[in-house]
Amino acid sequence: MMKKISIFFLALILMFSIAGCGAESDPQTSGQADRVESETDTEPTDTTGADETELTYDADTEVVTNDKEPADEAGVFDLEQGTVLLNSGYEMPILGIGCFRLSQEEAENSVYWALRDGYRLIDTARIYGNEVGVGRGIQKAIDEGFVTREEIFVTTKMWTDDYDEGAAAIDASLDRLGLDYIDLMILHHSQPENDVEAYQAMEQAVADGKLRSIGLSNYYEPEDFDRLVNATTIVPALIQNETHPYHQSMGMKVHIAQYGTVMESWFPLGGRGNTQTLFNDNTISSIAEAHGKTSAQVILRWHLQAGNIAIPGSSNEAHIQENFEIFDFELSEEEMQRMTDIDKDQRFAGY
């Protein structure tokens, strides 16, 4: 009898112990469930699709997020390294050689000299008619050991006539350049009737590994820029517009900064027929004299410190070297302000 009672009490003790263990584990289980639920609640919803600008809200923190917001580092110029981090995640040199109006032979020579002298950014376009020469100059510099393909950043542009056949245009540029991929391809001009479709072709080429970054050129109004951004998925890494001391693109730069999109200047020295106007400007020439530099070097240095990628074009070997020698001096805040003050919002080109 006593043995049965002992067994009964032992069973009761064991039952209460098991119940106690279960009660202690409930808060841990509940906490994990709450944590998982919370993470699920606050994860941004996928806004890929028709409306890419739709904002998503974090219910717990009430912080507004946007799928198209750039990383904090995007658009920050590193003047010591001579690069900028694009919102696509790729680093881009901030000083390059432009190939506008160069023949195939001139483009080949200029690209070769530039890469030999330390440039790593090359800018061309289908409409320039010199992509083949650019490709030859790149290959020559690689063959002679000045640079590797991975160190070079190649930009080309899709012409408006090709917008309806964007995929074919991309393949044709790759073929003419003799490259496996293009670092940056740009739509050459705003053309609302079909530029969205052309941009979407570039987005597909990014997915296919043919392009690494994509951007725009000659979009001068924030509304025009936003029109394309709102209709596409990948935010332009860069916009290339006429930008120089007399047309500093201040308003557009403020607008695109919210996307981490950077400004690149074509006609950084004013363009053929207008360079002397800028070179002889009293502010520019006096700053140049103070630093023992040329007016061209001061303008290019101003571009970099102002946050503009610059691609001066030249077929002159000496000028190409001169344009690159701008990393051994710096404009003071007072000099930068003097440069800002000469902005006239004056374009030299009509396109």
Helices and strands as residue ranges (DSSP letters): H 2-42, E 56-57, E 64-65, E 77-78, E 83-85, E 91-93, E 96-98, H 104-117, E 121-123, G 126-128, H 131-143, G 149-151, E 153-158, G 160-165, H 166-177, E 182-187, H 195-207, E 211-217, H 222-231, E 238-242, H 250-257, E 262-266, H 275-279, H 282-291, H 295-306, E 308-310, H 317-324, H 333-341
